Amino acid sequence: MAQLNFNAANVQPDTGFSLIPAGVYTAQVTDSKVYPTKSGTGTILELTFQILEGQHHGRLVWARINIQNANPVAEQIGQKQLSSICHAVGVIQLQDSTQLHNKPLRIRVKVTKDDQYGDKNEVNGFEALPQGGGAPAMMTPPVATRPAAIPAATANNAYAAQRSGAATPPWAAGR
């Protein structure tokens, strides 16, 4: 038993987890961690992005990037994703993932279907903010001169939270 001195009348109830609509958002990395792939033959970099503007200000989304993988294609995709993030925030010689923290960039978020765990958000593109600052809530598809958006998986479901070792899934913590 735990003693609590809590009055629920003083706190707005949590409305639960909801998806962020697909689009492009200004965000920044607020947390990062590295852990082994499920098979143990590779390494995942998980980045937590916080939305900085608009209706979804403060919301979190996650990107999981294969930085080492037994599958060379998966590893190449992950390396390209990480390069996109580094270029977007101006950190070309990355030594530690904390160098990516608190640097605004634009992320492309999409909604993917997942029959087992329910629909989820996926971050699948990264780019620098346009000259002059903030980004619109949504943007048009990239033109040929810009790097194409690249796919990335995120951890916006209970399964990913369990795999990453989180004690509480992100949605249960009121995010």
Buried (B, 14 or more C-beta within 10 A) or exposed (E): EEEEEEEEEEEEEEEEBEBBBBBBBBBBBEBBEEEEBEEEEBBBBBBBBBBBBBEBEEBBBBBBBBBBBEBEEBBEBBBBBBBBBBBBBEBEEBEEBEBBBEBBBBBBBBBBEEEEEEEBBBBBBBBBBEEEEEBBBEBEEBEEEEBEBBEBBBBBBBEBBEBBEBEEBBBBEEB
